[in-house]
Amino acid sequence: MRFMAFCLLLLLPQPALAQQRDSFFRNYETYAAFVDSRIMGREFVELIQVLGGRDEYTKEELAGIKQRFFASYPSDFTDSAVTKITDLGNGFRQEMRVYWGGSVSYIFFYAMLHERDGETVVLNFSLNTSVSKILGKF
């Protein structure tokens, strides 16, 4: 009886988060919506973790990052644009996104992506207050 119950549990659908792998998105639109919503809402820690930084930073480092970004950007962003895209071939591309709001503060996002097997994979990303740091990646 226990074995049968265990087998049934294996067949039940798992929660969506358990199925999601860091840095992997169902498609480009899902990736873009995730990045836009997290940056515009200043959810920097979740952005970093889901895009592959989960094992790169300690909790203390993430708290420091959040504090610095919140100090620089005290309110949510209201506007965004994709301002630079470089197609590298074979499904690889780079892009720069810019976010701004009511103040004159801008934040810049870089990503190197790979489209494969119908998914979008974030290979590298950076979030910075300096446009030259982001443009230097192209």
N, C-alpha and C positions, 0 to 999 in steps of 0.2 A: 504494500500500500504506500509506504513512504517513497519507494523508488518511483512509483507511478506519479505521485504528487510532484516529485522533483523533476521528472520529465515534462510534466505540464508547465511548470514554472519556466523551463527552458524555452518553451514554445510561445510564451506570452511576449508581447512587444515590450521592449525596454524603453525607459524614458528617453526622450530626444537628446538630452544632455549626455547621457551615458554613451550614446552612439556617436556623438560628435567628437572628432579628433581635433586637437589644437592645430591651427593653421590650415585646416581643410574646410572648404565650403562647398555646398551643393552645386553652386554655379557662381558666375561673376556678380550677378545681381544680388545674391544673398550676401556675398562678401561686401559689396559696396554698401548695402543697406546696414549691415552690421557696423562697419567702420564709421559711416556717417552718423548713425544714431549714437554710438558710444562717444565719438569726439564732440558732436554737437551738444550732448548732454553731460560732457565732462566726466564720463565714466572711464577715466584713464587706466585704472588698475585692471578692470575687466578687459579692456582693449589689449593691454600688454599681455595679460595671461592667455587669452584665447588666441592671440596671434603668434604664440610660441614662447613667450617670456616667462611662462609659469615656473620653469626650473632654472631661470637665469637670475632671479632676484629673491632676496629674503623678504619676509613680511615687513621688516623694518625698512628695507630699501624701497619697497613699494609704497609704504606709508609716507616716506620722504618725498618720493616722486609726486604722489598725490598732493601733498602739502605745497610743494613748489609750483605745480601747475595751477592749483586753486588760488594761490597767491597772485600768480600772473594773470589768471583769467577768472575773475570773481563771479562772472555770470555765463550762462549757456551761450553757445554760438547760435546765430540765426541764419547765416548764409554759408554756402560752400560752393566750391567749383573744382573740377578736375582741370588742371592747367597745363600739364605736360604728360605726354604718353610717348614712350619709346618702345616700338615693337622690335624685339630682339630675335625673332624667328623661332620656329619649332614650338610655339605655344608659350614662349617666355616674353614678358614685357615688364617695363618699369612705369610707374606713374607717380605724379605728385598731386596731392589734394591740398586745398587751402580752405581754412575756416575762419570766419570773422563774425563780429556782432556789432552791437551799438557803439562800442568804444573803437578805438583805432587799433586794438590788439588783434594780431593774426597768429594762427598756428599752422604749421606746415607738416604734412604727412607724406612719407615716401614708402612705397612698397615695390618689391620685386615679386612678380607673380608667375605661376606656371599653370596653364590650362592643360589638364591631362585626364583622360578617362571621364570626361564630362564634368570634372570638378575643378575648382580654383584652389590652388595651394599658395599660401603666403610663404615665400622662401626667406624674405628679409623685410624688415620694416624699421622705420624711424619716425619719431614725432619730435619736432623741434620748434623753438621760437625763432630760429634764425633761418631765413630763406636760403642763404648761401650754403649753410650746412646741408640742406636738402638738395639744392641744385648741384652741389658738388658730387652727388652720387650718380649723376647722369653722364 
